[in-house]
Amino acid sequence: MSKKPDPERLEELEMRLKQAKGEVKEDDTSDAAYNQASFAWQMVIELTVGLLIGFGIGYGLDALFGTKPIFMVLFIMLGFAAGMKVMLSTAAQMQKKAEDAQNAQPPAEEEGNGRG
């Protein structure tokens, strides 16, 4: 058995220690971009589903009562309002998550040392 330490294992250990101490952050830029894209798609889908559900209910009621555009227009507007409400709550949730992540980070040390 050799007494010399393996330099690759030592570098890996140092990197893991720095990450544990918070000195080095893991590469989370692609993760953040994926997260924002998924939130954007979620908001688009929520709005679209609200419109489609409103259209379906309105069309069904118009077919049932024989009044073609009245209920369809009314429920499309209601579906749009419901989709917007859900979409805005998702945006607020995303904003809160971003603020929590920002507050969880330790404050950066100031560059100046007070002299000068």
Backbone as CSV, one residue per row, in Angstrom:
resi,resn,N_x,N_y,N_z,CA_x,CA_y,CA_z,C_x,C_y,C_z
1,MET,0.832,-1.172,0.000,0.000,0.000,0.000,0.876,1.234,0.000
2,SER,0.561,2.178,-0.857,1.363,3.375,-1.035,1.024,4.422,0.018
3,LYS,2.034,5.155,0.451,1.829,6.225,1.431,1.444,7.544,0.759
4,LYS,1.631,7.647,-0.571,1.321,8.888,-1.276,-0.194,9.012,-1.449
5,PRO,-0.743,10.213,-1.175,-2.183,10.408,-1.385,-2.511,10.582,-2.868
6,ASP,-3.669,10.149,-3.229,-4.137,10.277,-4.607,-4.565,11.732,-4.838
7,PRO,-3.910,12.471,-5.760,-4.233,13.888,-5.949,-5.654,14.122,-6.465
8,GLU,-6.187,13.237,-7.277,-7.550,13.399,-7.781,-8.565,13.292,-6.650
9,ARG,-8.358,12.342,-5.783,-9.282,12.181,-4.653,-9.188,13.356,-3.699
10,LEU,-7.969,13.894,-3.504,-7.812,15.054,-2.633,-8.513,16.286,-3.218
11,GLU,-8.388,16.499,-4.522,-9.055,17.629,-5.157,-10.574,17.493,-5.047
12,GLU,-11.062,16.281,-5.238,-12.495,16.048,-5.131,-12.975,16.309,-3.699
13,LEU,-12.181,15.878,-2.729,-12.531,16.102,-1.333,-12.529,17.591,-1.000
14,GLU,-11.538,18.317,-1.498,-11.478,19.757,-1.258,-12.684,20.463,-1.864
15,MET,-13.057,20.065,-3.064,-14.206,20.677,-3.722,-15.484,20.408,-2.944
16,ARG,-15.650,19.177,-2.466,-16.840,18.846,-1.675,-16.873,19.605,-0.367
17,LEU,-15.710,19.806,0.257,-15.659,20.577,1.493,-16.023,22.039,1.235
18,LYS,-15.513,22.606,0.147,-15.849,23.992,-0.191,-17.335,24.139,-0.482
19,GLN,-17.917,23.157,-1.166,-19.353,23.213,-1.438,-20.152,23.120,-0.152
20,ALA,-19.719,22.287,0.771,-20.419,22.140,2.039,-20.340,23.419,2.859
21,LYS,-19.198,24.109,2.772,-19.042,25.366,3.501,-19.747,26.518,2.801
22,GLY,-20.123,26.335,1.552,-20.794,27.381,0.805,-19.844,28.309,0.087
23,GLU,-18.578,27.952,0.023,-17.611,28.805,-0.649,-17.738,28.700,-2.156
24,VAL,-18.097,27.536,-2.644,-18.247,27.311,-4.075,-19.659,26.813,-4.301
25,LYS,-20.355,27.460,-5.231,-21.713,27.025,-5.549,-21.665,26.039,-6.693
26,GLU,-22.590,25.099,-6.645,-22.695,24.151,-7.747,-23.258,24.873,-8.955
27,ASP,-23.009,24.362,-10.113,-23.476,24.980,-11.344,-24.978,24.759,-11.477
28,ASP,-25.750,25.783,-11.077,-27.196,25.658,-11.120,-27.823,26.584,-12.142
29,THR,-27.044,27.102,-13.092,-27.612,28.006,-14.082,-28.564,27.273,-15.007
30,SER,-28.219,26.082,-15.438,-29.114,25.341,-16.324,-30.358,24.900,-15.560
31,ASP,-30.200,24.595,-14.288,-31.334,24.199,-13.469,-32.296,25.370,-13.311
32,ALA,-31.768,26.572,-13.099,-32.617,27.746,-12.943,-33.342,28.072,-14.240
33,ALA,-32.656,27.946,-15.368,-33.286,28.214,-16.654,-34.396,27.204,-16.926
34,TYR,-34.146,25.945,-16.590,-35.172,24.918,-16.767,-36.372,25.211,-15.882
35,ASN,-36.117,25.647,-14.658,-37.181,25.949,-13.718,-38.049,27.091,-14.233
36,GLN,-37.424,28.143,-14.752,-38.189,29.281,-15.252,-38.987,28.898,-16.495
37,ALA,-38.411,28.090,-17.354,-39.136,27.652,-18.544,-40.330,26.789,-18.161
38,SER,-40.156,25.945,-17.166,-41.276,25.103,-16.749,-42.396,25.940,-16.127
39,PHE,-42.024,26.989,-15.373,-43.043,27.884,-14.827,-43.775,28.625,-15.944
40,ALA,-43.043,29.052,-16.980,-43.675,29.761,-18.093,-44.672,28.853,-18.810
41,TRP,-44.271,27.612,-19.079,-45.183,26.679,-19.738,-46.377,26.362,-18.854
42,GLN,-46.141,26.263,-17.558,-47.237,25.984,-16.633,-48.265,27.115,-16.687
43,MET,-47.795,28.359,-16.746,-48.711,29.494,-16.783,-49.488,29.534,-18.103
44,VAL,-48.834,29.225,-19.219,-49.523,29.189,-20.510,-50.584,28.099,-20.510
45,ILE,-50.250,26.950,-19.988,-51.201,25.830,-19.952,-52.381,26.153,-19.048
46,GLU,-52.133,26.816,-17.913,-53.227,27.169,-17.013,-54.214,28.109,-17.693
47,LEU,-53.712,29.089,-18.415,-54.592,30.019,-19.118,-55.372,29.307,-20.217
48,THR,-54.691,28.469,-20.978,-55.338,27.752,-22.075,-56.405,26.791,-21.563
49,VAL,-56.112,26.096,-20.494,-57.084,25.154,-19.937,-58.308,25.900,-19.415
50,GLY,-58.103,27.055,-18.805,-59.240,27.855,-18.342,-60.144,28.251,-19.501
51,LEU,-59.526,28.676,-20.610,-60.315,29.044,-21.793,-61.062,27.836,-22.366
52,LEU,-60.375,26.707,-22.454,-61.009,25.519,-23.030,-62.152,24.990,-22.164
53,ILE,-61.965,25.018,-20.867,-63.046,24.562,-19.976,-64.235,25.509,-20.086
54,GLY,-63.960,26.811,-20.112,-65.049,27.777,-20.285,-65.782,27.582,-21.599
55,PHE,-65.015,27.352,-22.678,-65.631,27.102,-23.983,-66.494,25.846,-23.932
56,GLY,-65.991,24.780,-23.329,-66.749,23.528,-23.273,-68.040,23.660,-22.494
57,ILE,-67.965,24.322,-21.346,-69.192,24.497,-20.546,-70.193,25.386,-21.283
58,GLY,-69.701,26.484,-21.852,-70.593,27.395,-22.572,-71.222,26.745,-23.789
59,TYR,-70.437,26.023,-24.554,-70.964,25.343,-25.744,-71.994,24.294,-25.341
60,GLY,-71.698,23.576,-24.258,-72.645,22.557,-23.787,-73.966,23.169,-23.338
61,LEU,-73.891,24.263,-22.608,-75.126,24.913,-22.162,-75.897,25.512,-23.343
62,ASP,-75.163,26.084,-24.309,-75.839,26.614,-25.497,-76.526,25.502,-26.280
63,ALA,-75.886,24.359,-26.402,-76.487,23.233,-27.111,-77.697,22.702,-26.343
64,LEU,-77.622,22.722,-25.027,-78.716,22.213,-24.195,-79.938,23.123,-24.265
65,PHE,-79.703,24.447,-24.188,-80.818,25.394,-24.154,-81.162,25.975,-25.530
66,GLY,-80.341,25.726,-26.522,-80.624,26.224,-27.862,-80.307,27.702,-28.049
67,THR,-79.448,28.246,-27.225,-79.048,29.662,-27.326,-77.580,29.689,-27.716
68,LYS,-77.299,29.747,-29.019,-75.925,29.509,-29.481,-74.832,30.381,-28.842
69,PRO,-74.714,31.656,-29.047,-73.464,32.288,-28.592,-73.481,32.825,-27.161
70,ILE,-74.598,32.878,-26.490,-74.677,33.602,-25.218,-73.825,32.935,-24.138
71,PHE,-74.112,31.694,-23.816,-73.381,31.024,-22.746,-71.923,30.765,-23.114
72,MET,-71.678,30.508,-24.402,-70.309,30.248,-24.841,-69.437,31.486,-24.596
73,VAL,-69.910,32.649,-24.981,-69.147,33.883,-24.778,-68.978,34.156,-23.283
74,LEU,-70.051,33.987,-22.530,-69.997,34.245,-21.092,-68.990,33.323,-20.402
75,PHE,-69.027,32.035,-20.703,-68.137,31.100,-20.028,-66.700,31.172,-20.547
76,ILE,-66.512,31.604,-21.791,-65.141,31.846,-22.254,-64.524,32.989,-21.443
77,MET,-65.317,34.034,-21.203,-64.814,35.153,-20.380,-64.537,34.702,-18.952
78,LEU,-65.430,33.887,-18.404,-65.197,33.373,-17.051,-63.980,32.452,-17.008
79,GLY,-63.807,31.644,-18.038,-62.630,30.765,-18.116,-61.345,31.563,-18.230
80,PHE,-61.403,32.663,-18.999,-60.237,33.538,-19.115,-59.904,34.156,-17.759
81,ALA,-60.921,34.622,-17.044,-60.696,35.223,-15.722,-60.125,34.195,-14.743
82,ALA,-60.664,32.993,-14.776,-60.157,31.948,-13.881,-58.725,31.580,-14.246
83,GLY,-58.435,31.468,-15.551,-57.072,31.161,-15.988,-56.092,32.246,-15.585
84,MET,-56.502,33.512,-15.708,-55.636,34.622,-15.297,-55.374,34.590,-13.791
85,LYS,-56.407,34.280,-13.017,-56.248,34.228,-11.564,-55.253,33.141,-11.167
86,VAL,-55.394,31.979,-11.764,-54.475,30.877,-11.462,-53.069,31.210,-11.940
87,MET,-52.978,31.828,-13.117,-51.678,32.202,-13.670,-50.979,33.229,-12.783
88,LEU,-51.713,34.210,-12.283,-51.120,35.219,-11.407,-50.695,34.629,-10.058
89,SER,-51.459,33.654,-9.571,-51.044,33.008,-8.317,-49.773,32.187,-8.536
90,THR,-49.621,31.590,-9.715,-48.392,30.869,-10.036,-47.219,31.835,-10.117
91,ALA,-47.442,33.007,-10.710,-46.383,34.015,-10.787,-45.992,34.504,-9.390
92,ALA,-46.973,34.675,-8.515,-46.673,35.090,-7.146,-45.892,34.000,-6.411
93,GLN,-46.244,32.753,-6.661,-45.522,31.634,-6.057,-44.077,31.607,-6.548
94,MET,-43.883,31.849,-7.842,-42.541,31.870,-8.407,-41.729,33.021,-7.807
95,GLN,-42.361,34.186,-7.640,-41.683,35.338,-7.046,-41.286,35.047,-5.598
96,LYS,-42.180,34.417,-4.852,-41.873,34.092,-3.455,-40.720,33.100,-3.366
97,LYS,-40.709,32.120,-4.274,-39.635,31.137,-4.281,-38.294,31.802,-4.596
98,ALA,-38.297,32.757,-5.531,-37.071,33.468,-5.878,-36.587,34.332,-4.704
99,GLU,-37.520,34.982,-4.012,-37.140,35.794,-2.854,-36.591,34.917,-1.730
100,ASP,-37.212,33.763,-1.510,-36.713,32.854,-0.480,-35.314,32.363,-0.806
101,ALA,-35.062,32.065,-2.077,-33.735,31.611,-2.482,-32.712,32.733,-2.319
102,GLN,-33.133,33.963,-2.612,-32.215,35.092,-2.471,-31.928,35.365,-0.996
103,ASN,-32.931,35.239,-0.135,-32.733,35.473,1.294,-31.919,34.368,1.948
104,ALA,-31.929,33.184,1.363,-31.191,32.059,1.933,-29.694,32.179,1.677
105,GLN,-29.312,32.951,0.660,-27.899,33.113,0.343,-27.258,34.038,1.370
106,PRO,-26.028,33.710,1.798,-25.347,34.603,2.728,-24.976,35.900,2.013
107,PRO,-24.976,37.027,2.741,-24.632,38.296,2.098,-23.184,38.289,1.629
108,ALA,-22.955,38.884,0.472,-21.598,38.945,-0.086,-20.752,39.909,0.735
109,GLU,-19.480,39.544,0.903,-18.585,40.416,1.657,-18.283,41.651,0.839
110,GLU,-18.181,42.797,1.524,-17.917,44.036,0.823,-16.479,44.056,0.367
111,GLU,-16.245,44.680,-0.800,-14.920,44.698,-1.388,-13.968,45.607,-0.612
112,GLY,-14.444,46.764,-0.219,-13.573,47.712,0.477,-13.349,47.313,1.917
113,ASN,-12.254,47.771,2.483,-11.972,47.441,3.873,-12.170,48.652,4.776
114,GLY,-12.864,49.692,4.289,-13.158,50.841,5.119,-12.118,51.941,5.025
115,ARG,-11.051,51.683,4.316,-10.016,52.708,4.166,-10.241,53.481,2.885
116,GLY,-10.093,54.748,2.972,-10.058,55.497,1.914,-10.651,56.139,0.917
